[in-house]
C-alpha cells in the first residue's frame, strides 16, 4: 500500500489549540502530500488551566488527565469527521503527537499526555502515538521529530523553520539532516502579550511599537543554551527556570520586551541559518503570521518563504501524519543525526481497535 489517508493531531506548547488535519500521503519513489482539510479547536479556559498546571499533579491525577485528554482528542476527531462528512472507512489511521508536559532529555525524561489507547477506543480507528519516548531511551533528545518530514516532503528548500511555542529548524548539512530547537517564540510573545491584556501579539503589532532594550538583549545573548551546538532542545521547564525570570525582572515596557525578544529570536535563527542569500527558508507555524518577526528576518538578509495558510497552520500535524505512516510501514521516522540518539529509529506505539 502506497496511499494513506491520515488524521494528524498536534497540540503545541503555546496552547493555541488542538490541530486536526486530514491528509493524503502517497509514495512513488518519493513522498507526496495533500492537506485535504483541517481545523484548530481552541482550548477552553478550563482546559488551558488544566494543561498549564498539569506538571504539578500527583501521579494518579496525572494518569486520569492523560486518559481524559485522550478521550477529548478522540471526541474532537469524531466531531471533525462528522463536520467534514468524512467516513471512518476513509481514514487509515490517526497519528497523534499528544501534549508535552515534561521534556528533560538531560534526565532521560519526556512525557506527552493524550493517551493513544483512548483516542483509539473513542474513535474506533487505528491510532499511533508516543513518538518521543523510545528516542530518549536510546540516548536522544526526543526532539525535534519534524525534520524527517522536512527532508521527505520539503527537500526543495534549504531549510525549514517552525515558529511555534518554540522555534525549531532543520536543514541538510554534509549529507545529513541537522536540526534542533533555536529559541522560544510564541511562548515568549504570548506570555508578554498576556500581561497587557492580549491573548497574543496579532501580526506582531505590539512588538512593532517597541524598541531595543540593550540590557535585556545582552542578558539573553549570555544564556548558555544559545552557545550550544545541535542537537539541543527546549521545554516548558527551561522557559520557567532560566528564561522567563529575565523578563520578570526587566524594567523595560512590554512593547520593548516584545521588540527585544523578537529581535533576539530572529538573530538566533540567522546565526544558525548561515547559508547563501539565495537559500530559501520555509517558515510555518503560528509565528509565521507575526509580520514583525518575518520583516526582521528579511532585514537580516534571510530569504523567507511563507506558504499558504493551510500549510502554515497544519504542517506539524501533517508531518506527524507522515511519522505515523512510516511507523506503520516499519520505516525510520527518527534521525539520530537530529536527536543525538545512538541509532535511527522507527518510533510510535500502535493501538488497534
N, C-alpha and C positions, 0 to 999 in steps of 0.2 A: 504493500500500500504506500503510495507516494503523495496522496492528497488527504489533508486533515482539516476538519472544521473544529475549532477550539474556542472555548470561552476562557479568556485570561483575566486574572484578578490581581490587582495591585492596590496596596494600602501603604502610603508613604509616611515618613517620619513627621512631615509637616501637618498631618491630619487634615489635609484638604478634602479628603473623602475617599470613597471606595470606587476605583475604576473597574468597570466591567466592559470587556471588549470581545466581540465575536469576529474571528478572523479565519481566513482560508490560507493554509500553508501548503505549498507544493514543492516537491523535489524532482528536478530533472537535470542532473549533472550539477546544478546549483539550486539554492533555495529561493523561492519567490513567495511574496505575501500579498494579501489584500485585507485591509481593515474594512469589514463589511458594515459594522455598526458598533457603536459604543456609547456608554453613558457613565457619568460620575454621580454617585449618590453621596451627597454631603452628609457628614456625621451630625447627628443632633447634638445639642449642648451636653446632654446626658452621656452620650457615647464618647464625646470628646473628653469629658471629665474622667470617665472610667478608664479610657486608654492612657490618658496623661498620668494618672495616678496608679496604674496597674503594677508598676515596679515596686510599689510599697506593700502589695498584698501578701498575705501569708499563703503557704503552699496550697491548701485546699481551695481557697478563694480564687487563686490564680488558675488552677485546673478548671474550676467552674467557668471562669471568664473565657478560657480557651475554648471550651465547649460552646458557650453562649455566642461567641463571635463566629465560630464555625457555622452554627445554625443561622445566624443573622446573614452571613455571606451567602449561604445556600438559599435563604428566602429571597435575597436580592437578585440572585441569579434566576430563580423561578419567576420572579416578577419581570425581570428583563426579557426573558424568553417569551413570556406571555404578551408583554407590551409590543415586542418586535415581531410577534407572530412566527416565532422560530419553534419548530417541533423538536422535542428532545432527541428524536431519532436522527436529527440533523447535526447533533453535537457528538463528536468522537470522544472528547474528554474536556475536563475542566483542569486548568493549571493555575494554582494559587500561590502567590508569594507569601501571603499571611501578613501580619502586622508585627514589626520588630519591637520587642520590649527591652531585651538586653543584647548588647553586642560588645563583648570584651574578648577579642581574639588573643590578647596578651595573657588571658586566663583560660584560654581554650573554651570559651563560652559564647554561645549565641542562642537566642530564643525568639521564635516567631509564634504568635498565637493566631487562632482562627483555624481550629482543628480540621484537617482534611477529611477525616473519617466522618465528621458530622456534616461537612459540605456534601460529601458523597451520599450520606443517608437522607439528607434533606432534599436533594435533587434527583437521587437515583441515577446519577451519571458518574462514570469513572472519573476519579479525581487524583491529581498528583500534587503533592505539597512537600514542605520541609526540604528545601533545596540547599540550605546552608550548613546544616549540622555535620554532614559527612566531610565537607571540606575542612571544617575546624578540626575534626577528629584526625585528619591526615596532615595537620600542621599548618593549614592555610588560614587566611584572614576571614574566610567565609563571605567575602565581598571584594569587589563588586562582581555580580554574576551576569550582568547585561553584556559585557564585552564579547562573549562568544556569539551573541546575536548580532552585535555590531559588525563583527567580522563576516558573518554568513549572509546578512541581509543588506548591509550598508557599506560594502567594501569600496564603493566608488568615491567615498570621502576619505580624506587623510585621517580624520579623527572624528569621534562622536562625543559630544558633551551633553550630559543630562543635568539640567538645573532644577533639581527637586528640593526637598528639605535640605539635602546635602548635594553638593555638586561633585559629580564624578566624570571621568574622562577615559577614553580608550583610543588606542592608535597602534598601528603596526610599527615595529622597530626591530631591524635586523632579523626579519622573517618570523618574528614572534609578536603576539598581541600583548601589549603592555597597558595596564590600567590601574586606577586607584581613585580614592576619594581625594578631592582637591581642597575643599573648603566648605564651610556652612553657607547655604544660600537662602532658601525660603525660611528655614528655621530662624535665622537671624532677622530677616526682613519682617516676618510675621510677628516675632517677639517684640521688636521695636515698634512696629505699627500698632500693635495691640495697646501699647502704653498711651497712645494718643487717640484711642477710640476707633481705630480702623482694624478690620479683620485681616487685611493685607495691604501692601503698597501697590494699588492699582496702576499699572503702566509705569511704575517707578516714579510717579509724580512727587511723592513725599521726598524721596532721595534727591530728585532733580532740584528741589528748592533748598538744599543744604550746601555746605562747603566742607572742605577737608579739615579734619581736626588732627593736627600734627602729632600731638601727644598720643592719641588713640592709635593712629596708624603705625607709629613706631612700636607700640606695645604689641600690636597684632603681628607685626613682622618679626618680633623677637620670639614668638611662640615656637617651641621645639618642633611641633608637628610639621610646620611649613619648611623645615630644613631636612626632613626625612625624604628618602627616595622611595619609589614604589617597590613592592606592594605596600600599601598602607590604607587604612580605612578609619572611618569616624562613626560614632554612635551618639545617642542622646546623652549617655553618661559623660562623654567628652565635652559636649556643649554645656552641660550643667556644672561640670567640675572645674574646667580651666578656661573656657571661652566666654561664657555669659558673665562671669564676675568682672571682666574688663569693662563691660557696659553698665553693670550695676554701680560701678564706682566712677563712671565717666560724668563729667560736669557739662559736656557739650550738649547742645539742643538735640532733640530726637531726629530732626531733619539732618543735622550734621553727622550724627551717628550712622544714619542710613546711607548718607553720601559716602562716608569714610569706609564703612564696612563693605559697601558695594564696590568701591574703588579697589579695596584690598582683594576682594573676591576676583575681580577681573584681572588684576596684576598677577595673582597666583595662577590663573588659567593661562595667561600669556607666557609666564615663566616656564610652564610645563609644555605648552603647545609651541615649541620653539622650532617651527618649520618655515619653509619659504613662504613669502607673502601670497603666493598663488595656491597654496594648500588650503582646501576648504574644510571648515569645521562645521559639522551638522549639529545644530542646537535644538534640543527638545526639552520637555518637562515644563511645569508651570512657570518657571522663571524665564522661559523663552518669551513670555508676554511682557516681561519687565523691560520697557524701552530704555530706561536709564542704563541697565546692565549691557544691553545689546549695543547701544551707542558708545558706551565706554570701551567695549571690546574693539569696536571699529576704530576708535581714536587710538587704540594701542596697536593698530595695523593687523588685527586678526580678521581673516576673511571669513565672515559668518554666513551660514546658510540656515535660515529659519523656514521650515517647511509649512505645509498646510496645517490647520488647526487640529485635524483628526490625528495626524502623526505626532504633533507637539504634545497633545494631551494623553495619547494612548500608546506611545512607543514602548514604555516599560512593560505594560500589560501584554502587548503584542509579543515582546521578547520572552516573557515568562511563558507565553503560549508555546513558543518555539522550544524552550527548555523542557517543557512537558513532553512535547512530541519527540525530542531527542532521547529523553529517558525511556519513552515507550518503545523506541527503536533500539534501545540499549547502546546508544552512541554517546560520545563525550559531550558534556554540556558545561563543564567547569575546566578552565585552563589554568594549569599550575603556574604558567608564566605571569598570570594576572593575580592570583590569590596567594602564591607562595607555598602552596601545598606540595607534598612530596611527589605527587603524580597527577596527571589529568584524570578526571572522574566523570562518571555518569550518575548524577545526583537526583534525589527526589524519592518520595515514598508513594507507591501506587495503592490507591484504595479502590477496590472493585465492588460495585453494588451487588 
